[in-house]
């Protein structure tokens, strides 16, 4: 029973303890406490494991994997009421799991409240958004579509590809054509986040040497570095490659956002840093150093322009002051879990998040307070639909949420190998917001 705890599904990666700093961040403390809790459980110190995992829960509340872990631990410790408390939290967050297939949790079947709990989890499997979520376009082949922007001037969408290591133009009639013109430039990694500067006629795009992008390059190939590309919107030619900060052995440039003052903000999901390219500069700087965020992903600029709202895959949403990088985690309703949010976008009134790190994968609408410092409510706009398969990023256009609803990430393994012989096409979907 105890050994099942150690191998239970854990959403966050890197469970080993992180180096302590003067003030330990919530993410670092969570990872340390979880690792110590697992070690205690494996040593049959169930009381110590219970205490440590409760402390981890206090640092990052409503982590799906941790709630299930605490429930399994309670079963092992002979505390069925505590196990049911944790499972009711999990179910209340709108999440699903297979209770019958879990050898620890299935032993709770005789509890008088178990059937009611199972009914809530089953209700969480009900499709949301049926008839409202529709297909806008699809892109065939093994591509892994990651993000999209709308080039209104030329009446097209631009879609980045990780496996394809390129950017394609998608016409309104569904026609797909090449956009990124590398010419004599060396190979690039997978293309992830993008941001438009329409007035300057420029597209910014982040690339990283992700495993699916590197498959097939050959053992003697020179690995492409993570880069930020400045691209001519008319020709698709790369105009510049601003230098990233030195010092990190590995980087994972991913999501980006352009602020109203022209600054380009870049999330580094490997180091946990937030980088910025200030107007007039050609060198990226560190805005938020490593240590606060575990894996920053999607970002938006707050309506007044002074801060970023950042989705940290490992801990929820954060507010980062743009002038100085001061960070604070956004509080949310006690019942909701925002771990596993990947992309973020906004219409200036609400946030929209694409959550692919939980079951079910969901599209969320988040209302914030007047200062954009606290999440007031979380609404599920779409979930449990065949078209939603590893959703990534999107934008709001004409009161519709347009996003990559099927990215193809589920067709590739962690080593980058394709696991599906013929992946279904990547899908761009639309969801009306009225």
Secondary structure as UniProt FT lines:
FT   HELIX           2..6
FT   HELIX           26..42
FT   TURN            43..44
FT   HELIX           46..59
FT   TURN            61..62
FT   HELIX           64..76
FT   TURN            77..78
FT   HELIX           80..92
FT   TURN            93..94
FT   TURN            99..101
FT   TURN            103..104
FT   HELIX           105..110
FT   TURN            112..113
FT   HELIX           114..123
FT   TURN            124..125
FT   TURN            130..132
FT   STRAND          133..139
FT   STRAND          145..151
FT   HELIX           152..154
FT   STRAND          156..161
FT   TURN            162..165
FT   STRAND          166..171
FT   TURN            172..173
FT   STRAND          176..178
FT   TURN            183..184
FT   STRAND          190..197
FT   TURN            198..201
FT   STRAND          202..208
FT   HELIX           211..214
FT   TURN            215..216
FT   TURN            219..220
FT   STRAND          227..232
FT   TURN            233..235
FT   STRAND          237..240
FT   STRAND          253..258
FT   TURN            260..261
FT   STRAND          264..268
FT   TURN            269..271
FT   STRAND          274..277
FT   TURN            279..280
FT   STRAND          285..288
FT   TURN            290..291
FT   STRAND          296..301
FT   TURN            303..304
FT   STRAND          307..312
FT   TURN            313..315
FT   STRAND          316..321
FT   TURN            322..324
FT   STRAND          327..329
FT   TURN            334..335
FT   TURN            339..340
FT   STRAND          341..346
FT   STRAND          351..355
FT   STRAND          362..368
FT   TURN            370..371
FT   STRAND          374..383
FT   TURN            386..387
FT   STRAND          394..397
FT   TURN            398..399
FT   STRAND          400..406
FT   HELIX           409..411
FT   TURN            414..415
FT   TURN            421..422
FT   STRAND          426..432
//
